Amino acid sequence: MCSNILIFWKAIIFILIIGFYQNLISQNSIIFDQISTKDGLSQGDVNSIYQDNKGFMWFGTHDGLNKYNGYVFLITQKVLIVI
């Protein structure tokens, strides 16, 4: 009976050590830059964000679609033609 309790506690300690070790080695540093209208974004209210396979970031706003290459924005706006 005593050996079963000892095996149980050894297993618990082993699981805890593995869990802490995995948490330590899986930490990735994330760099986040804030982008605003001062940087060229057409509007501060962003509805959707997408990154394409070429690395461009796309921001959907009420004012249009914003393509960001990491340096400047290219803004595509909807044009309404009334005849």
Residue frames relative to the residue before (quaternion, step in Angstrom):
aa qw qx qy qz dx dy dz
M 1.0000 0.0000 0.0000 0.0000 0.00 0.00 0.00
C 0.6652 0.5048 -0.2940 0.4651 3.56 0.96 -0.92
S 0.6532 0.5145 -0.3207 0.4536 3.61 1.00 -0.75
N 0.6130 0.5410 -0.3510 0.4565 3.61 1.11 -0.60
I 0.6453 0.5044 -0.3144 0.4799 3.59 1.01 -0.78
L 0.6439 0.5199 -0.3144 0.4650 3.57 1.00 -0.83
I 0.6462 0.4995 -0.3112 0.4859 3.61 0.97 -0.82
F 0.6244 0.5436 -0.3321 0.4520 3.59 1.00 -0.82
W 0.7073 0.4578 -0.2704 0.4658 3.61 0.81 -0.99
K 0.6111 0.5306 -0.3499 0.4717 3.58 1.07 -0.64
A 0.6490 0.5106 -0.3136 0.4687 3.59 0.99 -0.81
I 0.6384 0.5189 -0.3217 0.4687 3.60 0.99 -0.84
I 0.6713 0.4874 -0.3006 0.4706 3.60 0.87 -0.90
F 0.6334 0.5260 -0.3260 0.4645 3.60 0.99 -0.79
I 0.6618 0.4990 -0.3051 0.4690 3.60 0.91 -0.88
L 0.6547 0.5089 -0.3132 0.4630 3.59 0.96 -0.82
I 0.6530 0.5055 -0.3166 0.4667 3.59 0.95 -0.85
I 0.6546 0.4949 -0.3114 0.4791 3.60 0.92 -0.86
G 0.6496 0.5249 -0.3175 0.4490 3.60 0.96 -0.82
F 0.6767 0.4716 -0.2957 0.4820 3.59 0.92 -0.88
Y 0.6428 0.5234 -0.3255 0.4548 3.60 0.96 -0.82
Q 0.6552 0.5060 -0.3109 0.4669 3.58 0.92 -0.88
N 0.6399 0.5213 -0.3201 0.4650 3.59 1.01 -0.78
L 0.6607 0.5118 -0.3111 0.4525 3.60 0.98 -0.78
I 0.7414 0.4156 -0.2484 0.4646 3.61 0.84 -0.88
S 0.6782 0.4943 -0.3073 0.4487 3.61 1.15 -0.31
Q 0.4547 0.6793 -0.4632 0.3424 3.60 1.22 0.13
N 0.0822 -0.7787 0.6218 0.0172 3.55 -0.75 1.11
S 0.3757 -0.7013 0.5457 0.2630 3.56 -1.00 0.73
I 0.1671 -0.7823 0.5974 0.0571 3.53 -0.85 1.04
I 0.1818 -0.7676 0.6076 0.0924 3.53 -0.87 1.01
F 0.0425 -0.8041 0.5923 -0.0270 3.54 -0.77 1.07
D 0.1026 -0.7706 0.6275 0.0442 3.55 -0.87 1.02
Q 0.3515 -0.7211 0.5585 0.2112 3.53 -0.99 0.85
I 0.1327 -0.7796 0.6105 0.0442 3.57 -0.90 0.99
S 0.0191 -0.8100 0.5853 -0.0304 3.55 -0.88 0.96
T 0.7262 -0.3926 0.3209 0.4643 3.54 -1.32 -0.19
K 0.5637 0.5892 -0.3822 0.4347 3.60 1.20 -0.41
D 0.6892 0.4580 -0.2638 0.4957 3.58 1.21 -0.57
G 0.6785 -0.4992 0.2898 0.4544 3.60 1.27 -0.07
L 0.4308 0.6797 -0.4754 0.3555 3.59 1.24 0.00
S 0.5050 -0.7061 0.4044 0.2880 3.59 -0.78 1.02
Q 0.7972 0.0014 0.0249 0.6032 3.58 1.11 -0.59
G 0.5140 -0.6774 0.4408 0.2874 3.57 -1.07 0.71
D 0.6525 0.4920 -0.3043 0.4894 3.59 1.23 -0.40
V 0.0592 -0.8180 0.5719 -0.0164 3.59 -0.19 1.31
N 0.2726 -0.7898 0.5352 0.1243 3.57 -0.79 1.09
S 0.8097 0.0006 0.0244 0.5863 3.59 1.06 -0.68
I 0.1437 -0.7629 0.6272 0.0635 3.53 -1.23 0.65
Y 0.0421 0.7894 -0.6091 0.0635 3.57 -0.98 0.92
Q 0.1557 -0.7522 0.6290 0.1194 3.58 -1.11 0.67
D 0.2939 -0.7787 0.5289 0.1660 3.58 -0.67 1.10
N 0.7091 -0.4845 0.3149 0.4040 3.56 -1.32 0.14
K 0.6434 0.4932 -0.3285 0.4846 3.63 1.25 -0.16
G 0.5950 -0.6069 0.3402 0.4023 3.58 1.30 0.00
F 0.4932 0.6496 -0.4444 0.3704 3.59 1.23 -0.05
M 0.2963 -0.7271 0.5933 0.1776 3.53 -1.11 0.78
W 0.1505 -0.7788 0.6067 0.0525 3.57 -0.91 0.99
F 0.0905 -0.7872 0.6098 0.0139 3.55 -0.87 1.04
G 0.1999 -0.7795 0.5851 0.1006 3.57 -0.75 1.05
T 0.0110 0.7893 -0.6121 0.0468 3.56 -0.74 1.10
H 0.6474 -0.4895 0.3914 0.4337 3.58 -1.27 0.06
D 0.6706 0.5062 -0.2837 0.4621 3.56 1.21 -0.49
G 0.7566 -0.3221 0.2028 0.5317 3.62 1.20 -0.21
L 0.5804 -0.5539 0.4700 0.3680 3.51 -1.40 -0.15
N 0.1572 -0.8042 0.5720 0.0362 3.57 -0.77 1.11
K 0.1412 -0.7727 0.6158 0.0621 3.58 -0.75 1.09
Y 0.0878 -0.8117 0.5774 -0.0009 3.57 -0.71 1.11
N 0.2060 -0.8052 0.5480 0.0945 3.58 -0.76 1.06
G 0.6663 -0.4763 0.2973 0.4908 3.57 1.28 0.13
Y 0.7600 0.3041 -0.1686 0.5491 3.55 1.29 -0.33
V 0.8110 0.0043 0.0520 0.5828 3.58 0.80 -1.03
F 0.4244 -0.6805 0.5417 0.2517 3.52 -1.34 0.39
L 0.1421 -0.7052 0.6830 0.1267 3.53 -1.25 0.61
I 0.1485 -0.8253 0.5437 0.0341 3.56 -0.51 1.22
T 0.1284 -0.7621 0.6326 0.0505 3.54 -0.87 1.06
Q 0.0703 -0.8132 0.5777 0.0054 3.54 -0.64 1.13
K 0.5161 -0.6242 0.4948 0.3150 3.52 -1.19 0.62
V 0.1701 -0.7746 0.6034 0.0832 3.56 -0.92 0.95
L 0.1827 -0.7790 0.5941 0.0822 3.55 -0.83 1.04
I 0.1257 -0.7931 0.5947 0.0384 3.55 -0.64 1.16
V 0.1196 -0.7870 0.6043 0.0331 3.55 -0.70 1.14
I 0.1522 -0.7960 0.5825 0.0622 3.56 -0.76 1.07
